[in-house]
Amino acid sequence: MTKLINWQETVALHLANDGGGLLDELKTVRRGTLADLVRYIALLDAPERERYEIERVGDHRMKVDEIMELYGRDDFPHAE
């Protein structure tokens, strides 16, 4: 069974390996919905994708492999 994803969840885009920590909020490149930021990363050239991570609630950082896996899901909202 496929886990349901909240594509409207607010997430933050960060540069990979920006160190996180106490000033993590100040290092946010942009904010948006999970769907918007996954789409943004997926449409970048492959080498450029490696520069970013998406941070979800609870300090979970998604790297490019996980992001592209989400983009490839059947329930991903491609046309929005």
C-alpha positions in Angstrom: 0.0 0.0 0.0 1.3 3.4 -1.0 1.6 6.0 1.9 -0.5 9.1 1.3 1.5 12.3 0.9 0.3 15.8 1.9 1.5 17.6 -1.2 0.3 20.9 0.3 2.6 20.6 3.3 4.7 23.7 3.8 8.4 22.8 3.4 11.7 24.7 3.1 14.4 24.5 0.4 18.0 24.5 1.6 21.4 24.2 0.0 22.7 20.8 0.7 25.3 20.6 3.5 24.5 24.1 4.7 25.2 22.9 8.3 21.7 23.3 9.7 21.9 24.1 13.4 20.4 27.0 15.4 20.4 29.4 12.4 18.8 26.9 10.1 15.8 29.1 9.5 18.0 31.9 8.2 19.5 29.5 5.6 16.2 28.8 3.9 16.5 29.4 0.1 12.7 29.4 -0.4 9.5 28.1 1.1 6.6 26.5 -0.6 4.4 23.4 -0.8 6.0 20.0 -1.0 4.6 19.6 -4.5 6.0 23.0 -5.7 9.5 22.4 -4.3 9.7 18.8 -5.5 8.6 20.0 -9.0 11.2 22.8 -8.8 14.0 20.4 -8.0 12.9 17.8 -10.6 12.9 20.4 -13.4 16.5 21.5 -12.7 19.5 19.9 -14.6 20.7 16.8 -12.9 24.0 18.3 -11.5 22.1 21.3 -10.2 19.6 19.1 -8.3 22.5 17.8 -6.1 22.9 21.3 -4.6 19.5 21.3 -2.8 17.6 19.5 -0.1 14.0 19.9 1.1 13.4 20.1 4.8 10.1 18.8 6.2 8.7 19.2 9.7 10.8 17.4 12.2 14.1 18.3 10.6 13.9 15.5 8.0 16.0 16.6 5.0 15.2 14.9 1.7 18.1 14.5 -0.7 17.7 14.3 -4.5 17.1 10.6 -4.6 14.1 10.8 -2.3 12.8 14.0 -4.1 12.9 12.3 -7.5 11.2 9.3 -6.0 8.3 11.6 -4.9 8.3 13.2 -8.4 7.9 9.8 -10.0 4.9 8.8 -7.9 1.6 8.2 -9.7 -0.2 10.6 -7.3 2.3 13.4 -7.8 0.4 16.6 -8.9 2.3 17.2 -12.1 -0.2 19.6 -13.8 -0.7 22.1 -10.9 
